[in-house]
Amino acid sequence: MNAPLRRVGVVVMILFGLLFANLNWIQAYKADEYRNSDYNGRVQVAEYDRKRGNIEASGTALATSKATSGELRFQRTYPGAAKYAHVLGYKPVNLADTGIEEFENDFLAGTSDQLIASRVKDLFTGDQTGGGNVLLTLSRRAQDTAYEQLRNNRNNVTRGAAVAIDPGTGAVQALVSMPSFDPNPLASHDTDAATAAYNKLEQDADGPLKNRALGEVLPPGSTFKIVVAAAALENGVGKGTEIAAGPSWTPPTSGTPIRNAVPSICPEAQVTLAEAVRESCNTGFAQLGVRLGAEKIKQKAREFGFEQDDLGVGQLGEGGHGVAASRTGTMENADGGDDPGALAQSSIGQRDVRMTPLQGALIAATVAHDGSQMRPYVVQQLLGPDRTTVYHTAEPDELRRPISGQVASDLRDMMVSVVEDGTGKNAQISGYTVGGKTGTAQSAPDRPDHGWFIGFALDKNGKPVSAVCVVLEQAGPGGSAEAARIAGQVMRAAIADRGGR
């Protein structure tokens, strides 16, 4: 063979080699991306050729599919509309999936490896078996109550959130973000209409697409005092130990005095730790925080779950809804030493301390559950298309143990006193022991304060049945009392769904 032909042959072989490598690259690494691309119309039509499985809670379908006469054979619908939007997410034709619709997509669509037996059977029968069904942990009564109470709150607040969990298992009983949105228009087969609906929601100044229960971090105010109290109990301070208090206190190196909400709160020079919790004594906790030091408070906050960047709420330990990390912020000077002014403010849940509503519920649940914090989850079970084959059932898992049983017991006693004879009376439930902590947090100099409440309910045997966190953004005066009232209503509904009174 002469030299020119050899060169042509080599070039052809190289080109075939490159083509072969490219095909293998596409098959091995790019197949899923191309198959799931929004621009792949053939795959899109095929996806809607199979009936998508239901998402259900308390025996009721919250997301289902109905037959249509169009090219896309099934339409995704959400009977609960805005009540469940931030848990379920939505399944659009031309937008990105969100929520459970996203992270359980393969099972709902019937393409999961777990459902391969159904697909093999379809090859022989010619049937098109639907996708699997996802059962949630939600209490429908608690979820509906949280939604309605937030939406109709007595302070006319337009933004807020509520989370309720079972302290003994971590199962999410309610998860509501306000304002919410109706996901049905976003799942429309009219892609122009769906895009217009999405753009309208995205441009809304109140941010209805935000999941405030899991993704919004705000200064927690006095609810953070439970973390500081836990650190104190582990460092030689008892419930009856007297701590410095007074009507006003100015931290060293800071010219800004810290005062209590009203003059009648702990005007004495000293109060017990239990009294400081019940009255929500700012001056007492500011001085206590400086006495303990930044590292002890930051460490205790980390043990409760602050600074965790990888927490998800879905199946246990398998991703799900992402949760924003709660932060304690900086309490030190540039040289690494404690900054008394920053530390004092942080110890009453101000300065740079930021917390999600879920973290607030986890703190309350940990206290209620003898110091054990269970991993939160919202997917209880995966059922096959035939509704008889079970592919997954949640088995509760301890996430961490921030405090000892004795510290938890002391905190429970103090939080119960807040509800029985303090700022949290609105959360009381007849026949149940309720503990909690209110919080009022400054949002900005020219804006009303946020109102918080974290709490728990115990049955007559002392077993925890629900833990909750409610936040009303920029609620102003009485915001924490209204948050406590809503929290009590949500826990009462969760109890009723369990068969209690």
C-alpha positions, -999 to 999 in steps of 0.1 A, spaced: 0 0 0 14 34 -10 19 62 15 -11 83 6 -35 54 10 -19 45 43 -24 80 55 -61 80 44 -65 46 61 -50 59 94 -73 90 93 -104 68 87 -94 45 116 -89 75 139 -123 89 129 -140 56 135 -122 54 168 -134 89 178 -169 80 167 -168 48 187 -155 67 218 -182 93 214 -210 67 212 -197 50 243 -194 84 261 -231 91 252 -243 57 262 -223 55 295 -223 91 308 -247 113 289 -277 90 284 -296 101 314 -290 137 307 -302 135 271 -331 112 280 -344 136 307 -337 168 288 -366 192 286 -359 194 249 -364 156 243 -401 157 233 -402 119 225 -392 110 260 -416 136 275 -445 121 256 -434 86 268 -432 98 304 -469 109 303 -479 76 287 -478 59 320 -501 69 349 -480 84 377 -484 70 412 -502 88 440 -487 108 469 -509 102 499 -512 110 536 -537 97 562 -554 76 535 -560 106 511 -545 113 477 -526 146 477 -512 142 442 -528 120 416 -531 117 378 -562 119 356 -566 107 320 -567 133 292 -575 132 255 -543 150 245 -509 138 233 -498 137 270 -522 110 283 -522 119 320 -525 152 338 -510 157 373 -534 172 398 -532 183 434 -566 181 452 -552 199 483 -539 228 462 -519 252 484 -522 233 517 -495 208 507 -476 226 480 -442 230 498 -441 193 508 -453 178 475 -437 203 451 -450 199 416 -445 180 384 -445 204 354 -442 196 317 -416 222 309 -401 233 342 -380 216 368 -396 191 392 -396 201 429 -403 185 463 -414 149 466 -423 149 429 -386 154 423 -368 132 448 -393 103 444 -397 108 407 -384 74 396 -407 55 419 -437 76 411 -430 74 373 -426 36 375 -390 37 362 -373 28 395 -352 -3 395 -374 -15 424 -403 -17 399 -386 -37 372 -408 -67 378 -438 -47 368 -421 -35 336 -410 -70 326 -446 -82 331 -459 -54 309 -436 -67 281 -457 -99 280 -491 -86 288 -490 -54 268 -502 -34 298 -489 -1 309 -487 -5 347 -487 28 366 -460 41 388 -456 34 425 -473 52 454 -456 73 480 -472 75 515 -463 104 537 -460 108 575 -482 139 575 -512 142 598 -539 156 576 -555 173 606 -523 189 618 -513 200 582 -547 215 575 -548 232 609 -513 246 605 -522 260 570 -556 275 581 -542 290 614 -512 305 597 -533 319 568 -559 334 592 -535 345 620 -547 372 643 -518 395 636 -525 397 599 -490 384 591 -484 373 555 -452 353 559 -444 325 584 -440 288 588 -450 259 610 -434 225 615 -446 197 637 -428 164 643 -432 132 663 -404 135 689 -402 97 693 -397 89 656 -388 121 637 -419 117 615 -430 151 601 -467 157 612 -471 191 595 -450 213 573 -464 246 561 -449 277 546 -468 309 542 -477 323 517 -482 291 498 -493 286 461 -515 263 441 -493 239 421 -521 229 397 -514 257 372 -477 248 371 -486 212 361 -508 224 332 -501 209 297 -505 244 283 -468 252 287 -472 289 280 -498 291 308 -477 271 332 -446 293 325 -467 325 330 -481 311 363 -445 303 375 -432 337 365 -460 354 385 -452 334 416 -414 340 412 -419 377 410 -442 379 440 -424 400 467 -437 377 495 -419 347 479 -446 320 478 -423 295 462 -399 297 492 -401 268 517 -398 289 548 -402 259 571 -369 244 559 -351 270 539 -356 303 557 -332 313 586 -342 341 609 -330 354 643 -348 330 668 -349 355 697 -356 339 731 -362 304 718 -324 302 716 -323 305 754 -331 268 756 -298 261 740 -280 284 764 -299 269 793 -287 234 782 -251 246 781 -255 261 816 -270 229 830 -240 210 818 -216 234 833 -226 236 870 -257 257 869 -289 240 882 -325 250 878 -324 266 912 -291 283 908 -293 320 910 -278 340 881 -272 377 877 -302 396 862 -316 431 867 -336 456 847 -306 465 824 -271 453 818 -244 467 795 -218 442 784 -181 451 789 -166 469 758 -202 476 746 -221 508 751 -254 493 742 -274 482 772 -295 450 771 -330 453 787 -360 431 793 -391 433 772 -410 451 800 -398 465 834 -417 438 854 -395 410 840 -367 400 864 -359 434 879 -342 417 908 -304 416 909 -305 378 908 -331 351 897 -329 314 894 -323 298 860 -358 284 861 -372 319 867 -351 333 839 -365 308 815 -401 313 826 -399 351 825 -376 352 795 -351 373 813 -328 390 787 -304 405 812 -300 371 830 -293 352 798 -270 378 784 -248 377 815 -251 339 817 -239 336 781 -208 358 788 -201 337 819 -202 305 799 -182 317 770 -187 316 733 -172 281 727 -196 264 752 -226 280 736 -215 274 700 -206 238 708 -240 231 724 -257 247 694 -237 224 671 -248 194 692 -284 204 687 -279 206 649 -267 241 642 -241 244 614 -253 211 597 -252 217 559 -263 182 547 -296 175 564 -324 164 542 -361 156 549 -374 128 527 -367 91 532 -345 85 562 -309 93 553 -316 95 516 -317 131 505 -351 148 502 -360 184 509 -328 203 515 -326 221 549 -307 254 553 -281 253 580 -289 272 612 -260 294 624 -247 309 656 -226 335 639 -195 352 652 -192 358 690 -154 365 691 -131 394 685 -106 395 656 -79 380 679 -101 350 687 -111 361 722 -148 364 732 -165 396 723 -188 402 754 -212 425 735 -217 400 706 -218 371 730 -245 387 751 -267 395 721 -262 361 707 -272 345 740 -307 360 736 -310 348 700 -300 381 683 -269 394 666 -259 368 639 -278 338 653 -301 324 626 -324 293 628 -348 275 606 -383 265 619 -374 229 615 -344 234 638 -367 250 664 -390 219 663 -360 196 666 -348 215 698 -383 211 714 -385 174 702 -351 166 717 -361 180 751 -393 161 750 -376 128 740 -351 126 769 -323 142 750 -325 120 719 -329 139 686 -345 117 659 -337 121 622 -367 140 606 -384 123 576 -416 127 556 -417 95 535 -433 67 555 -438 40 529 -434 31 492 -462 10 478 -461 -8 444 -487 0 417 -508 -29 430 -509 -12 465 -500 -46 481 -463 -48 476 -443 -27 501 -409 -15 489 -399 7 518 -411 14 553 -394 40 574 -376 27 605 -369 57 629 -332 65 634 -315 86 661 -297 116 645 -278 127 676 -280 130 714 -273 166 723 -282 164 760 -284 139 788 -317 126 801 -313 146 833 -306 179 814 -337 171 792 -358 166 823 -347 199 838 -354 217 805 -388 201 803 -397 213 837 -387 248 829 -404 248 795 -436 235 811 -435 264 835 -434 288 805 -467 274 793 -484 270 827 -474 303 842 -454 323 817 -454 337 782 -466 305 765 -500 301 781 -518 302 747 -503 268 738 -521 249 766 -540 217 757 -565 202 782 -554 168 794 -518 171 781 -486 185 796 -473 212 773 -439 229 774 -425 256 753 -406 288 748 -417 320 732 -393 343 713 -394 378 700 -367 387 676 -357 420 661 -358 419 623 -346 454 614 -347 488 630 -377 500 609 -396 467 609 -418 448 634 -403 420 654 -406 383 644 -428 361 667 -416 325 676 -428 296 696 -412 262 701 -429 235 722 -440 200 728 -469 180 742 -468 150 765 -496 126 772 -507 116 807 -480 89 808 -453 115 799 -449 102 764 -442 129 738 -468 131 711 -458 162 691 -432 189 690 -437 221 670 -422 254 659 -442 283 646 -427 316 633 -447 347 622 -424 371 604 -426 407 614 -456 400 635 -450 429 659 -465 431 694 -481 398 705 -465 379 677 -450 352 700 -483 348 719 -501 342 686 -473 318 675 -479 299 708 -517 298 701 -512 284 666 -487 258 679 -512 246 705 -538 242 678 -514 222 655 -504 199 683 -540 194 694 -548 184 658 -518 160 657 -530 144 689 -565 140 675 -551 122 644 -534 97 668 -567 89 684 -563 112 714 -587 138 726 
